[in-house]
Amino acid sequence: MNSLSDLLVDSFGRVHNYVRISVTDRCNLGCQYCRPGETAGHPSKMDLLTFDEIAAIVSVLAEMGVTKVRITGGEPLLRPHLEDLVDRLSAIPGISRVGLTTNGMLLASKARALRQAGLTDMNISLDSLLPDRYAMITNGGDLSRVISGIEACFKAGFEMLKLNVVLMRGVNDDEIESFLRLTLDYPLQVRFIEYMPIGKQAEAWKAGYMALDGIMAQCADKGWNARRVEPADRMSGSSFCGTKDDSGPAKYYRISGAAGEFGLINPVSDHFCMACNRLRITANGSVKPCLYWNDEWDLKPFIGNNELLRQAIRRSLEAKPQRHEMIVQPGQKPAQHTMMRQMSQIGG
């Protein structure tokens, strides 16, 4: 068991046991809140980490107390042979969960191989249940392919299947009830996420942002008794999925008699920064201690020297802010760091 001095603790006392690793900057969709105006399938501009390099970084992080890894992108299923990486990461001592966040377009043919390789958690982005609207939001996505991917995940036996819904005023907010109804019949976690001001989309964000407080009101209007699912419920096994150390940002609820749950993630209106337990590794090998700031520290020069790699990771944590400065109310200008830090002098 790691002592506190061995763990990834930042200057505010937050212990980090979760890392998100991007394996590509490419995506086969152009979602309006993520890549507005971009062409789906653009070629990578990055010198991507190899699977050997990713495994080396995660091995060091595991020694420092990381227990959970999430593979992200871009669209991670565009990276060939991703199941080989999953197999390697799940075999690292100390890593208990390996997850994937995907748009689901390529999932149907890969779900079983990923499950057999050791993938434990599957998050699927799904912002509309209407084919034409889904195609509009994603710049050409095919909803039927995502549904096929979800069905393939159930057949493959995934323990934890989450649907991520970015809620946007005037775009998909009229589908809240339809998503809630999914939880009545299927063992899913539908997670509503506030629309965040990311990238160069401030004006679109002002028009589309909405808080999530109306979701509970909709449950009440339908006569649905939705109760909070507490961590103790998961520990006692009364919740259909999740683990006792599942300390993510969502607050989960279950409608009485439902097969699944729904979650509310409020990074803008009710930030959860003081409970943050995660780091992000970019596709080209930089560590971002805060997902919503631009500061990065390049890890590639230190791969192969575990002590210098540990120092680099710890240095990045020293600069992690107490909280992000994401806009709290529409109309304000976001404050972000823009400095790129290259730590070439570590160990010198």
Disulfide bonds with the S-S distance in Angstrom:
none
